Amino acid sequence: MFFSFPQKILVLILLNLMFFSFCNKKYNQLPCSTILELTGNASVNIPGHKSKNAATGMPVTIGSEICVGPASEITVGLNNTKWLKAPENACFSITAISRPGTGLYSAVKLINGKIFCIFPLAIIIDSFSLPINIRSADSGTLMLICHEKNTHVAVLKTIGGSAEVYISDSMVADVPPCSKIMIADNGKVSKALALHENDLDEIKTIAGKTSDDSTTGNIDCFKTGAAQQAMAPTWEKAPVGECVAGVEFTDTLKAITPQGLPVVYKLIEAPQAMTIDSVSGILHFFPHKTTVYPIKKILKYWSILSISMAYNLTVLPAIHKRIMTGHNAVVTVPAIAVPGDTVLKNASHCAPETSSLSLKMPDTAAMNSIITAACIVNGKGTFGDFSWDFEGTNSYKIKSDKPVQTYTYMKKGAYTVSCIASNSHDETFICKHDIVVIDKTISVNAGGPYKAHVNKPVSINGSFKMSANKVISCSWDFDGDGVFDTILKVNAKVIHNYMKSGTIHAIFKVTDNDKKEWADTAQVSVVNTPPVAHAGKDILSQKGRRIKLKGYGEDSDDGIVLYEWDFDGNGVYDWSGPISKEVKHVFNEYSKAVFRVTDHNGSTSTDTVSIVICPDDMVSVEPCPFCIDKYEWPNKKGQIPDRQMTREEAIKKCNEAGKHLCTGNEWERACAGEDKINFPRSNAPATQNCNAIGNKEFTNKIAPSGSFTDCKSPSGAFDMNGNVAEWTSDAATDKENAYVYGGSWHNNIADAGCSSKLTLDKNTGYFYVGFRCCK
């Protein structure tokens, strides 16, 4: 259902009246406002209550802070006749609400963002700690308050008069309709300016629309489209740009206003003796010397709008004998004349009675090219002062003592070139010539940016546009080294394979039929997919044996060019070759050999293979071989295992020995073997002979390592069942505990199997817990 603007106002007023009474009852007679409309989401922080989500119809008390979410907006009623609208990401709090008969103003503290107020003008916006009070003598004003870096007050419509703006009870501005002021955070106030079309579009967007009416449809600012165009005056004609020294000069410059309202003319920059009539716009001046004066005129309209015109007035030398003027012509003029009065066209030079001057230059020229103009003078007298105007602005900024001048046009179009020359007989010559500047350029676009992979074809597509010339060839320099790799007729699309990665700037060049070259560059990002090295599976061996190593590599781009082996992992590669082959090496101790591959682009990849040669005090475990201590730490037969250590202390001891604390997986594999038995002899607990409750050799006490010769795992590790439980590096799910495996002399043999484990505080040492290391 859609409402017209008057209907919408009535609905909002009724909603305000309904909730105003409700607010007084619910919040102990405090004045409060009401959320009339909500699109999206917003939050409300009510004093003394929890922050809650805003909803249509919710009452909001004084001091409440409202923040609007992204892509949302909210409309809040302040009393029966006033409401405000806030767009997304705005935050504000209501600090006062007016009541009938109190003379108080509604007040809003703007925290950040923007708010838009629609109401009779009587509200205080607290911004930058400056209370800004906007008042109006009547109640028919629609206006906008916007807070960004500064506070903007924009008045759209008043029934009569203007809106008065106060700061701390002092009036600072009188703002007419369809205009705005800006208030800086230091309280400085700008002059009133006309609203621009962008201002009005923003207000239209915030105010919203219905199907049959616009909230702002009855405002004069919107009736003619762009407000500034509708209100701003325009100049009636261009000014006269030349006068003669010693001759009285007048010019009338009028402006037209759409409403026909009076304007005021004023000179901002001009010679001291120049005057302008403030009502008629008539300019009066009596020049005494030859020069160029900058002139700036301004007219003020409606006391807030103004337009200005800036130009140069050239004062020509005083006329003692004659002044000759020609425009591509031969001309003779009276002794007293104003330049430009008599012009004959379609001739080659200017020819007065005593001297002649010709302006020779081309009739057409290319944009960005250098043209040469020459004043050819003949006759009596010496010419030594030349002034040039190439743009047709009568500025004559280029001065020279020689009759030849060069110039480059940056824009295409038709121009009139003028040259002023004076001789020693007080004769002044002005000769003009028309020239047409054309765009003979070619627009070249190399395209991109492009993304490519090493040794993979990539399509590169340039383009060009011609104005007058014809393209005869296209060229590509793919790597930006200045050497063009391919030349095409007119097709700018090519396929190329890049062999190296990196950021490259390819150059696309076009050559026209005048053999001129036009170029553009494109960025090409070439990515190399690195190779993958495979060193092979870990190898179990014995000291002094020759081991065969066979690594290989994979590369999807351009192939591998180098294979290397570092046998002892010290960073020095002991073997290298261009192809992968079987390599033999003698290993005497546990080692991690490093295999490295390098591709054509210089990218590398490494992999390691462990040569598992266990020390004498460790035993090997297969498959995926590794080493484990024969005995519980300190890994010496006949000694009582160390206990009362935390898990972190056990980790430190293993690391100092060049090993690591066994993981739970390593511990179980070493204990159970490939057949995954739970006890050394079998899976039957009663047949075991380990240090657990009920053994016949040690009664309820710890035993020296290796005392139970039958209590040995398939890999040859002693006392993994019973004697002392053993820390592993596995942490429990709570991260504060860790697992111990294998049970102790305090456990029944059934609770001392290879799969038996218990969680303990990892930061505590226990009298029945030890450990062993792996490698």
MOSULFEN-V785643 format. One record per residue. N is the residue number from 1. RES is the residue in one small letter. SS is DSSP state (@ for helix, = for strand, . for the rest). NEAR is the number of other ideal C-beta (glycine too) atoms within 10 Angstrom. Layout:
# MOSULFEN-V785643
n={N,N}
res={RES,RES}
ss={SS,SS}
near={NEAR,NEAR}
This chain:
# MOSULFEN-V785643
n={1,2,3,4,5,6,7,8,9,10,11,12,13,14,15,16,17,18,19,20,21,22,23,24,25,26,27,28,29,30,31,32,33,34,35,36,37,38,39,40,41,42,43,44,45,46,47,48,49,50,51,52,53,54,55,56,57,58,59,60,61,62,63,64,65,66,67,68,69,70,71,72,73,74,75,76,77,78,79,80,81,82,83,84,85,86,87,88,89,90,91,92,93,94,95,96,97,98,99,100,101,102,103,104,105,106,107,108,109,110,111,112,113,114,115,116,117,118,119,120,121,122,123,124,125,126,127,128,129,130,131,132,133,134,135,136,137,138,139,140,141,142,143,144,145,146,147,148,149,150,151,152,153,154,155,156,157,158,159,160,161,162,163,164,165,166,167,168,169,170,171,172,173,174,175,176,177,178,179,180,181,182,183,184,185,186,187,188,189,190,191,192,193,194,195,196,197,198,199,200,201,202,203,204,205,206,207,208,209,210,211,212,213,214,215,216,217,218,219,220,221,222,223,224,225,226,227,228,229,230,231,232,233,234,235,236,237,238,239,240,241,242,243,244,245,246,247,248,249,250,251,252,253,254,255,256,257,258,259,260,261,262,263,264,265,266,267,268,269,270,271,272,273,274,275,276,277,278,279,280,281,282,283,284,285,286,287,288,289,290,291,292,293,294,295,296,297,298,299,300,301,302,303,304,305,306,307,308,309,310,311,312,313,314,315,316,317,318,319,320,321,322,323,324,325,326,327,328,329,330,331,332,333,334,335,336,337,338,339,340,341,342,343,344,345,346,347,348,349,350,351,352,353,354,355,356,357,358,359,360,361,362,363,364,365,366,367,368,369,370,371,372,373,374,375,376,377,378,379,380,381,382,383,384,385,386,387,388,389,390,391,392,393,394,395,396,397,398,399,400,401,402,403,404,405,406,407,408,409,410,411,412,413,414,415,416,417,418,419,420,421,422,423,424,425,426,427,428,429,430,431,432,433,434,435,436,437,438,439,440,441,442,443,444,445,446,447,448,449,450,451,452,453,454,455,456,457,458,459,460,461,462,463,464,465,466,467,468,469,470,471,472,473,474,475,476,477,478,479,480,481,482,483,484,485,486,487,488,489,490,491,492,493,494,495,496,497,498,499,500,501,502,503,504,505,506,507,508,509,510,511,512,513,514,515,516,517,518,519,520,521,522,523,524,525,526,527,528,529,530,531,532,533,534,535,536,537,538,539,540,541,542,543,544,545,546,547,548,549,550,551,552,553,554,555,556,557,558,559,560,561,562,563,564,565,566,567,568,569,570,571,572,573,574,575,576,577,578,579,580,581,582,583,584,585,586,587,588,589,590,591,592,593,594,595,596,597,598,599,600,601,602,603,604,605,606,607,608,609,610,611,612,613,614,615,616,617,618,619,620,621,622,623,624,625,626,627,628,629,630,631,632,633,634,635,636,637,638,639,640,641,642,643,644,645,646,647,648,649,650,651,652,653,654,655,656,657,658,659,660,661,662,663,664,665,666,667,668,669,670,671,672,673,674,675,676,677,678,679,680,681,682,683,684,685,686,687,688,689,690,691,692,693,694,695,696,697,698,699,700,701,702,703,704,705,706,707,708,709,710,711,712,713,714,715,716,717,718,719,720,721,722,723,724,725,726,727,728,729,730,731,732,733,734,735,736,737,738,739,740,741,742,743,744,745,746,747,748,749,750,751,752,753,754,755,756,757,758,759,760,761,762,763,764,765,766,767,768,769,770,771,772,773,774,775}
res={m,f,f,s,f,p,q,k,i,l,v,l,i,l,l,n,l,m,f,f,s,f,c,n,k,k,y,n,q,l,p,c,s,t,i,l,e,l,t,g,n,a,s,v,n,i,p,g,h,k,s,k,n,a,a,t,g,m,p,v,t,i,g,s,e,i,c,v,g,p,a,s,e,i,t,v,g,l,n,n,t,k,w,l,k,a,p,e,n,a,c,f,s,i,t,a,i,s,r,p,g,t,g,l,y,s,a,v,k,l,i,n,g,k,i,f,c,i,f,p,l,a,i,i,i,d,s,f,s,l,p,i,n,i,r,s,a,d,s,g,t,l,m,l,i,c,h,e,k,n,t,h,v,a,v,l,k,t,i,g,g,s,a,e,v,y,i,s,d,s,m,v,a,d,v,p,p,c,s,k,i,m,i,a,d,n,g,k,v,s,k,a,l,a,l,h,e,n,d,l,d,e,i,k,t,i,a,g,k,t,s,d,d,s,t,t,g,n,i,d,c,f,k,t,g,a,a,q,q,a,m,a,p,t,w,e,k,a,p,v,g,e,c,v,a,g,v,e,f,t,d,t,l,k,a,i,t,p,q,g,l,p,v,v,y,k,l,i,e,a,p,q,a,m,t,i,d,s,v,s,g,i,l,h,f,f,p,h,k,t,t,v,y,p,i,k,k,i,l,k,y,w,s,i,l,s,i,s,m,a,y,n,l,t,v,l,p,a,i,h,k,r,i,m,t,g,h,n,a,v,v,t,v,p,a,i,a,v,p,g,d,t,v,l,k,n,a,s,h,c,a,p,e,t,s,s,l,s,l,k,m,p,d,t,a,a,m,n,s,i,i,t,a,a,c,i,v,n,g,k,g,t,f,g,d,f,s,w,d,f,e,g,t,n,s,y,k,i,k,s,d,k,p,v,q,t,y,t,y,m,k,k,g,a,y,t,v,s,c,i,a,s,n,s,h,d,e,t,f,i,c,k,h,d,i,v,v,i,d,k,t,i,s,v,n,a,g,g,p,y,k,a,h,v,n,k,p,v,s,i,n,g,s,f,k,m,s,a,n,k,v,i,s,c,s,w,d,f,d,g,d,g,v,f,d,t,i,l,k,v,n,a,k,v,i,h,n,y,m,k,s,g,t,i,h,a,i,f,k,v,t,d,n,d,k,k,e,w,a,d,t,a,q,v,s,v,v,n,t,p,p,v,a,h,a,g,k,d,i,l,s,q,k,g,r,r,i,k,l,k,g,y,g,e,d,s,d,d,g,i,v,l,y,e,w,d,f,d,g,n,g,v,y,d,w,s,g,p,i,s,k,e,v,k,h,v,f,n,e,y,s,k,a,v,f,r,v,t,d,h,n,g,s,t,s,t,d,t,v,s,i,v,i,c,p,d,d,m,v,s,v,e,p,c,p,f,c,i,d,k,y,e,w,p,n,k,k,g,q,i,p,d,r,q,m,t,r,e,e,a,i,k,k,c,n,e,a,g,k,h,l,c,t,g,n,e,w,e,r,a,c,a,g,e,d,k,i,n,f,p,r,s,n,a,p,a,t,q,n,c,n,a,i,g,n,k,e,f,t,n,k,i,a,p,s,g,s,f,t,d,c,k,s,p,s,g,a,f,d,m,n,g,n,v,a,e,w,t,s,d,a,a,t,d,k,e,n,a,y,v,y,g,g,s,w,h,n,n,i,a,d,a,g,c,s,s,k,l,t,l,d,k,n,t,g,y,f,y,v,g,f,r,c,c,k}
ss={.,.,.,.,@,@,@,@,@,@,@,@,@,@,@,@,@,@,@,@,@,@,@,@,@,@,.,.,.,.,.,=,=,=,=,=,=,=,=,.,.,=,=,=,=,.,.,.,.,.,.,=,=,.,.,.,.,.,=,=,=,.,.,.,=,=,=,=,.,.,.,.,=,=,=,=,=,.,.,.,.,.,=,=,=,=,.,.,.,.,=,=,=,=,=,=,.,.,.,.,.,.,.,.,.,=,=,=,=,=,=,=,.,.,.,=,=,=,.,.,.,=,=,=,=,=,=,.,.,=,=,=,=,=,=,.,.,.,.,.,.,=,=,=,=,=,=,.,.,.,=,=,=,=,=,=,=,.,.,.,.,.,=,=,=,=,=,.,.,=,=,=,=,=,=,.,.,.,=,=,=,=,=,.,.,.,.,.,=,.,.,.,=,=,.,.,@,@,@,@,@,@,@,@,@,@,@,.,=,.,.,.,.,=,.,.,.,.,.,@,@,@,.,.,.,.,@,@,@,@,@,.,.,=,=,.,.,.,.,.,.,=,=,=,.,.,.,=,=,=,=,=,.,.,=,=,.,.,.,.,.,.,=,=,=,=,=,=,=,.,.,.,.,.,=,=,.,.,.,.,.,=,=,=,=,=,.,.,.,.,=,=,=,=,=,=,=,=,=,=,=,.,.,.,=,=,=,=,=,=,=,=,=,=,=,=,.,.,.,.,.,.,=,=,=,=,=,.,.,.,.,.,.,.,.,.,.,.,.,.,.,.,.,.,.,.,.,.,.,=,=,.,.,.,=,=,=,=,=,=,.,.,.,=,=,=,.,.,.,=,=,=,=,=,=,=,=,=,=,.,.,.,.,.,=,=,=,=,=,.,.,.,.,.,.,.,.,=,=,=,.,.,.,=,=,=,=,=,.,.,.,.,=,=,=,=,=,=,=,=,=,=,.,.,.,.,.,=,=,=,=,=,=,=,=,=,=,=,.,.,.,=,=,=,=,.,.,.,.,=,=,=,=,.,.,.,=,=,=,=,=,.,=,=,=,=,.,.,.,.,=,=,=,=,=,=,=,.,.,.,.,.,.,.,.,=,=,=,.,.,.,.,=,=,=,=,=,.,.,.,.,=,=,=,=,=,=,=,=,=,=,=,.,.,.,.,=,=,=,=,=,=,=,=,=,=,=,.,.,.,.,=,=,=,.,.,.,.,=,=,.,.,.,.,=,=,=,=,=,.,.,=,=,=,.,.,.,.,.,=,=,=,=,=,=,=,.,.,.,.,.,.,.,.,=,=,=,.,.,.,.,.,=,=,=,=,=,.,.,.,=,=,=,=,=,=,=,=,=,.,.,.,.,=,=,=,=,=,=,=,=,=,.,.,.,.,.,=,=,=,=,.,.,.,.,=,=,=,=,.,.,.,.,.,.,.,.,.,.,.,.,.,.,.,.,.,@,@,@,@,@,@,@,@,@,@,.,.,.,=,=,.,.,@,@,@,@,@,@,@,@,@,.,.,.,.,.,.,.,.,.,.,.,.,@,@,@,.,.,.,.,.,=,.,.,.,.,.,.,.,.,.,.,.,.,.,.,.,.,.,.,=,.,.,.,.,.,=,.,.,.,.,.,.,=,=,=,=,=,=,=,.,.,.,.,.,=,=,=,=,=,.,.,.,.,.,.,=,@,@,@,.,.,.,.,.,=,=,=,=,=,.,.,.,.,.,.,.,=,=,.,.,=,=,.}
near={4,10,15,15,17,10,13,16,15,12,13,21,17,11,20,21,13,11,21,19,9,13,20,14,9,13,19,8,9,14,20,25,27,24,21,21,18,19,15,13,16,23,14,21,16,19,12,7,11,6,11,11,11,21,11,13,13,21,21,25,20,17,16,23,17,26,22,26,16,8,11,18,19,27,20,27,26,25,20,16,17,23,24,25,22,25,19,17,14,24,18,26,19,22,15,18,24,20,13,8,6,9,8,13,19,24,20,25,18,21,15,11,17,21,24,22,23,21,20,16,25,18,22,20,24,18,20,15,8,16,16,25,21,23,16,21,13,11,12,11,25,21,24,24,20,23,20,10,9,16,21,17,24,23,26,25,17,21,12,9,13,19,24,16,23,16,15,10,7,9,11,18,23,14,24,16,19,25,26,22,22,19,23,13,12,8,14,10,17,13,11,21,17,21,23,14,14,10,22,22,12,18,23,16,11,19,19,15,14,15,8,11,16,15,20,21,15,13,19,13,25,21,10,11,10,16,22,18,13,17,22,17,20,10,16,11,9,9,17,17,18,18,21,21,16,16,14,10,18,11,18,14,20,14,17,10,16,13,9,6,10,8,19,14,19,14,15,11,13,17,17,5,10,17,13,22,11,14,10,11,20,15,22,13,19,14,22,11,9,18,12,15,16,12,23,13,23,16,22,16,20,20,12,19,20,18,15,13,15,12,16,17,24,23,21,23,17,16,20,13,14,19,26,25,23,28,21,19,19,16,19,13,18,10,9,12,15,17,22,14,11,16,14,13,12,8,14,14,18,29,18,20,11,14,19,18,25,21,25,15,18,13,9,11,21,20,16,14,12,10,18,12,21,14,23,14,21,12,16,10,14,10,20,13,15,21,21,20,22,23,16,16,15,19,19,20,13,14,11,14,8,10,19,12,20,10,17,12,19,7,10,17,13,9,20,16,20,27,28,25,22,21,19,10,14,14,24,22,26,23,27,21,21,15,20,12,20,14,14,19,19,19,13,20,15,24,16,18,11,19,11,19,17,22,20,14,10,16,11,20,16,25,15,19,10,14,13,13,17,10,18,13,14,23,18,22,18,20,19,14,10,7,9,16,14,11,11,13,8,11,9,20,13,18,9,17,14,24,13,14,19,13,9,19,14,24,21,27,19,25,18,19,10,12,7,13,13,17,15,18,15,20,14,23,14,22,15,22,17,18,23,14,24,16,22,15,11,16,18,18,19,12,13,10,12,9,18,10,20,13,22,16,22,12,23,15,20,20,12,23,15,17,22,18,19,20,20,15,13,10,7,9,15,14,15,12,11,9,8,16,12,8,18,9,16,11,21,12,11,20,22,15,24,23,26,20,26,20,24,18,23,12,18,15,18,12,17,15,21,20,23,23,23,24,17,7,15,25,19,19,26,14,9,13,17,23,24,26,28,24,23,27,24,16,20,16,12,9,14,15,23,17,18,12,19,18,25,13,15,26,18,13,17,22,12,9,16,10,20,15,25,27,15,16,11,21,29,21,24,25,27,20,16,11,7,13,16,19,25,23,16,11,14,10,19,10,12,24,18,27,26,27,17,11,20,6,9,16,9,11,8,21,20,17,25,18,18,23,8,11,25,19,23,18,22,14,22,24,27,29,30,31,32,29,26,27,30,24,20,19,15,14,7,7,8,11,17,23,21,27,24,30,29,25,21,17,20,12,23,15,17,28,25,24,11,20,19,16,15,18,13,20,12,12,16,17,11,16,22,28,28,31,23,21,21}
